[in-house]
Amino acid sequence: MNTENPARSDPLLVLTEIDRLRKRHYPLVTPPLAAPRLSAGVPLQGRPDQQTAHTPPKD
């Protein structure tokens, strides 16, 4: 195990580091995970419980 950089062994720390660097270098760039929420009429992948603005609720 590499003790000098614990982020190499922890995927969550890697993602956190990438996110921190991206915000520092590209503060105005929209994160990829937010793109589906900003697209009108496109439901989130894997989240059938969430509805888009103009989709009627399934009663």
N, C-alpha and C positions, 0 to 999 in steps of 0.2 A: 504493500500500500504506500502511496506517495504521501508522506506527512507534510511536505512543503506546501502542497496545494490541495486542501481538502475538497475543493469544488470539483476536482476531477473525478472523485468517487461518489459525489452526491448530485444526481440530476437536477434536483430542485435548486441547489446552490448555483449550478451552472446556468439555469434559466434566470435566476435572480441576478446573477452577474451580467448576463447578456442584456437583460432588461435595463439594468442600471447604466450600462455603457451606452445602450441605444438612446436612453433618455438624455444622457449627457451630450452625445454627439448629434443626435437628431431629435431635438425636443418637440418639433412640430409634426413629426411623422406619426401617422396613426398606427398603433400596434396591429399586427395581422389578426389577432383574436377579436378585435373590435369591429372589423370590417363587416361581418355578417349582420351585426346589430344595426349598422348604419345604412345597409342596403334595404330600401323599402320593399316590402313584399316577399323578402327571402327569410324563411324561418331558420332559426339556429339549428345547426347540425346536431343530432342526438338529443334534442330537447323538445319532445313532442308536447310538453306541458305549456310551453311558451307560444303565444300567438302573436302574429304580426298585427299592425294597427288596423288594417282593413279586412282581417279574417274574422268572421263571426265565431263566437265561442261554440264549442260542440257540447250541447246540453244532452 
